[in-house]
Amino acid sequence: MAEFLYNCQSCGAYLLVKVPFKGRLVWTIDETEPEFGSTFPDLAGDYGKARLVCSADPLHETGFHLIDGSVERNLKSKVWG
C-alpha cells in the first residue's frame, strides 16, 4: 500500500477535529499552586459529536473520518480515486 499524509486529500491543508461546545472551561485553583495553565480544565456544559474537517475549507471532502477517536482513511471517499 502506498504511503499517504494525514492532510486533506482535496487540497493538502491540515485537518482539524471540531467539537461543538456550549458551556464553560473551568480550572480548579490549587491552594498551594496558582499556576492554573499546567492542568486541563473541566468542561462544564453540553458538547456535540466531534467531526473531522479541512482547515482551509470545512466543506472539502478530506478523505478521512473519525472512528472511536482515531483518524481513519475513508475508503468510500471519492478523493482516493
NORURSUL-V106955 format. One line per field, one symbol per residue. ss: DSSP state (a for helix, b for strand, c for the rest). psi: psi as a letter, one per 30 degrees, with the letter a starting at -180 (. if undefined). A space follows every 50 residues. Layout:
# NORURSUL-V106955
ss = ???
psi = ???
This chain:
# NORURSUL-V106955
ss = ccccccbccccccbbbbbccbbbbbbcccbccbccaaacccbbbbbbccc bbbbcccccccccbbbbccbbbbccccaaac
psi = kklllilkfefflllkjkjkkjblkjkkkkffjgjffflklkjjaklakk lklkfejffkjffllkjhgkkkkjffkfff.
